[in-house]
Amino acid sequence: TTAGRRHVEVHFFGGEPFFAEEVVRFVVDYASMRAAQMGFSTHFETITNGFYPESCSKWIANSFDTIILSLDGPQDIQESLRPAVNRGPTFATIFRNAKIFSAGAAELIIRACVTSETVGRMAATAAWLAQELRPSTVCFETLTPSPLARASKLSPPSPWEFARQFLEASQILAEYG
């Protein structure tokens, strides 16, 4: 309890929590039950890549208060930055689930990775996200250099170009509220 407030927050993050969907479901159900028994309110939050069956996304949309979804942009951007392990497509599944989250009661926050190749499309991506999903927040984050990023020939954007594009994207998002 904090200042007399009886509240429990559970955050699922690190890798993809829903690779262990049964464990997450158990924790949410058990924490909800125990919190109710003890007179506590709950808040469930997850950071996810959104790549799982529709039934899972519907459960998440109805069980979580905040969903932070990694979605880098329209199909061509998403597919180039986040292909499946077998290099297969991911966009259709993730976008379907994003639409489910957007229609649900949970707060939807989008995390979009920006590279040197995609920085010039930040404003268009911001408009697309706002029109298609109506998230409460869009977080544009620069690519962090890593061996995997270098092997994929991905590099972070110029800081100056990122800042310029970020301001333009912010103005567009502000227009959508």
N, C-alpha and C positions, 0 to 999 in steps of 0.2 A: 504494500500500500504506500502511496505517496500522498502526503497531506490529506489523509483520510479517504483517498480515492482507491477503490478496490477494482483493479484492472489488470488483465493479463494480455501481453502482446507476444505473439509467436511469429517469428520470421523464418521463412524457408529460403535458403540461398546457397550458393557455392556449387558449381556444376549445374546439373539440371535436377531439381528436387523430384520431379515426377517420373524419373527413371525408377524410383522406388514409390510408385503411386500408393501401394497398399500401406506403406509405412506412414505416408503423409495423411492418408484418410484416417488411419487409426489415431494419429496424434491429434488431428482436428476434432474428431469425435470424442476422444477421451478428454482432451483439454476443455472442450465445450461442456461436457457433462460435469467434470470436477469444478469448473468455474461456476457453473449454475448452482451446484450443491453448496458452494462456499459464498455465494452472493457476489461473485466477481463478474465484471463485463469482460468481453474478449475482443481482440483485434488480430486477425490473421492476415499476413502479408507474404507474398512470394515474389521472387525474381525468377523469371522463366524464359525459355526460348520458344515456347508455344508449339513445339513439334511433338504432338501426341494426338490420340484419337479424339473425335468430337465429344464422345461421352465423358472423357476426362475434363475437357474444357468446360462443358456444361456444369459439371460438379464444381470446378474451381470458381466459375462465375457466380454460383449460388452459395459457396462456402467461404470465400475470402472477402476481406474488406478492401485490400489494395493488391493490385496485380501490376508488377513492373515487367513489361514485356520487351525483350530485345527484338526490335524490328527496324532494320536499317533503311528501309524505303520501299519503293515500288519493286515489282518482280525482278527486273534486271539487276538492281542493286543488291537486293536480298540474296538472290541466287549466286551472285559473284562473291559476296562476302561470307555467306553462311550456307554452303552446300551441305547436304547430308554426308555422313561418313563415307558412303559409297559414291560420293560426288553427284548424287541424284538431286532432284528438285525438292525444295522445302517450302517455297512461297505459298502454294495453294493451301497447304495444311495450316501454316502459321497465320495466313490472312483470314481463313475461315474461323480459326479460333479467336483471332483478334476481334472479328466482328461479333462473335458470341460474347466476349468480354465487354466490348463497347456497349452492347445492348443490355448488359446486366447491371446490377446495383453496385458492384465494386468500383472503386476508383481505379481508372486505367492510366498508367504512366508508361510512356514509350521511351526506351533507350535506343538511340540510333548511333551507330559507329560511323565516323566520318574518316575517309581516307583522302589521299591526294587526288584520287580519281573521282571521288564523289563530292568533294567540297563545293564545287561549282553548282551542285544541284540541291544544296541545303534549303534554299527558299522554296523551290518546287516541291521538295520532299515535305517541308513543313505544311504547305498548303494541302498537299495530298493527304497527309496524316489527319489534319484538322477536318477536312471534308469527309473522309472515309470513316474515321474512327471516333472523332471528338474526344480525345484523351484529355485528362485534367492537366497533364504536364507532358512536355516533350523534352528529353535531355539529349542534346547532341554532345557526343564525346569523341575526342580524337582517338584514332587507332593507337594502341600502345605497341611499340616495336617489340617483336619477339622472333624467335627462330621460325615459328610456324608462319607468321606474317611475312617474313623475308622469303621463305620458301615459296609462298603464294604470290610473291612479287607485289606485296601490299606495303604502302608506306604512309606515315601520317601526313596530314596536310601542312602546308606552310602556316605557321601561327598567325601571320598577318592576314592571309586569305581566310583562314578559319574565323578570325575575329570579325572580319568584314562580312562574311556570309552569315555568321551567327547573328549579327545585328539585323540584317535583312530578314532572316528567318524569324527572329523574335518579333519583329514588327508584324509580320504576317500572322503569326500565332496570336498576338495580342488582338488583332482584328477579329479573330474567331472566338476570343474570350478565353 
